[in-house]
Amino acid sequence: MNYKTFFEMLWQDYIKIAPQALRVHDLFTHLGETVINDHVAFRTFSDCSIDLDHLQPVILAMGYTLQDHYHFEQKKLVARSYSHPDPAAPRIFVSELMRHLLSEESQRILESVVAQIDPGAVDGPEIFARGLLWQPITAADYDTLSDESEYAAWLVSMGLRVNHFTVSLNHSRSLKDMQQVIDLLEQHQFPINQAGGAIKGEPADLLVQSSTMADQTEIRFSCGQTRTVPTCFYEFAMRYKNAEGELFDGFIANNADKIFESTNRV
């Protein structure tokens, strides 16, 4: 599968579970913008058949190269980013929850989840749009995970799928200022992630980001209860040139740390 087909597959799955994203996309296009995707992100579990080490070969097979590693100590995550030699190809960011650092109760819940994943689940790019690879958990277990790790709760309820797309403001004709974008979104009643401020980063950091709060959907747990839970969100990014005149191509851990909170329960 080439990267263009890959991202089209992801987009179709994304807008089904986060219709907010299509409304944001349409808002930009109605303003005359051509929406270019800066990057997508995924979430997964450590020490299982869909961990980073298992997913990375699929990404590399599409022509990507490993760009950098990241560590989020407070959220108990590690991550890797990938770039493609074709400048038109969006970047890929994959984070992984280090299960062994969670409480014993959360570890127990997650062990029962990952034990259900087929050892041969990673059989090609389609794995990134498979969703749940396990049976739903109970609402009580979901609450236990949420209290300790919103990330874990999101992953258990949403499965392996794209977490967000990102509008590249570098390719925007008129929306070049992040505050301008935020004002536009708020005017149309899209909720903004305020963790650490609506705008994450500064031009001096070479990357400025913002995001909506995740869309929501109703799911049924194994106990029969239904809940409204966060799904996916839309991000916005502006990249700046370094002292050598090169556009920054990576990610900033401090920004990403707050972007993760776009899927927190409201």
Helices and strands as residue ranges (DSSP letters): H 3-17, H 19-30, E 37-45, H 52-61, E 65-72, E 77-83, E 91-97, G 99-101, H 104-114, G 125-129, H 139-148, H 150-158, E 164-168, G 169-171, H 178-187, G 203-205, E 207-211, E 216-220, E 226-230, E 233-239, H 253-259, G 260-263
